[in-house]
Amino acid sequence: MENITLGQIATLLAFIVALITSIKYLKNEIDKSISKTLEPINKKIDELDINQCRNYLVDFLTDKENGVKKDDIQSKRAYEIYDHYKNDLKGNSYIHDKWNKLMK
């Protein structure tokens, strides 16, 4: 059996560290590339989400203003969507003003 020297162990460790560092670098570069590619898609999805929330809330608030009865489930869903619109999507517009006026 051959004797393993301290230099060989150090060389092996340096190789392993370099390999791990290279793999991490490649992973980060791939992640950046994927994020950059998906960014326009995510932006469109966010715009669609904002518009869908606005449409739902405008319809709900208009119905509420016109005296159309809403059951508990519809009201709870409206509150969920409003919270998502306000907190997650950072929407703060005429919807916010009308919500405060009608839902108090």
N, C-alpha and C positions, 0 to 999 in steps of 0.2 A: 504494500500500500504506500502510496506516495504521500509525502509530508506536504501539508498546506501551510504556506507562509502567511505572515501577517500582511504582507504586500498584496498577496492574491485576494485575501479577504477584503482589504480596503478597496481594491480595484473592483471586485464584485459588488460591494456596497455602493460605490460611486456609480457603477453601471445601473444598478437598480434605482437609485435616486434619480438619475438622469432619465431613465425610462418612465418613471412615475411622473416626473415633471413634464416630460414631453406629452404624455397621455393627457395630463390635466390641461396643458396648453391647447392641444388639439380639441379637447372637449369644449373648452371655453370659446374657441374660434367657431366651432360648429354651432354652439348655442347662440353666439352673436349673429351668425349668418341666418339661422332659423328665425330668430327674433326680428331681424331686419326684413326678412322675407314676409313674415306674418304681420308686421306692423300695419301695413295698409288694410289688410283684411280685418284686423282687430278694430281699427279705426272705423271702418264701415259698419261693423257689427255694433259698436258703441253708438254710432249715429242712428242706426236702425232701432236700437233699444230705446234711445231717447225719444225718437219719433213715435214709437209704439206706446210708450208710457204717456206721452203728451196726448196722443189720440184718445187713449182709454180715459185719461183723467178729464179731458175736455168733455167727452161724451157723458161721463159720470156726473160731472159738476153741472153740465147743462141740464141733464135730467133732474138733478136735485133742485136746481134753481126753478125749473118748470113744474115742480111738485110731483114728479114721477116717483112712485114708491120704490124703494130699494130694500131688499131683505138683508138680514144680518150678514150673510155670506158675501153678498155684493159689497156691502160697506167694509167688511174686513179686508176683502181683496183690494178695494180702492185704497185703504190705509197702507196695505203692504206695498202697492205700486207707488203710492206717493212717497213713502219712506225710501224706497229704492231710488226713485227719481231724485229726491232731495239729497239723500246721504251718499249713495253709491255713484250716481251719475252727476252729482253736483248741479242739478237743475234748479234754477231759482229765477223764475220769470213770472209772467202773468198768471201761470198756473198757481204759483205760491200765493199770490194775492187773492185769487178767486177761492182757493182752498181755505185760506184763513177767514175769508168773508162768509163762506157758506157752511163750513164744517164746525164752526164754534158753537 
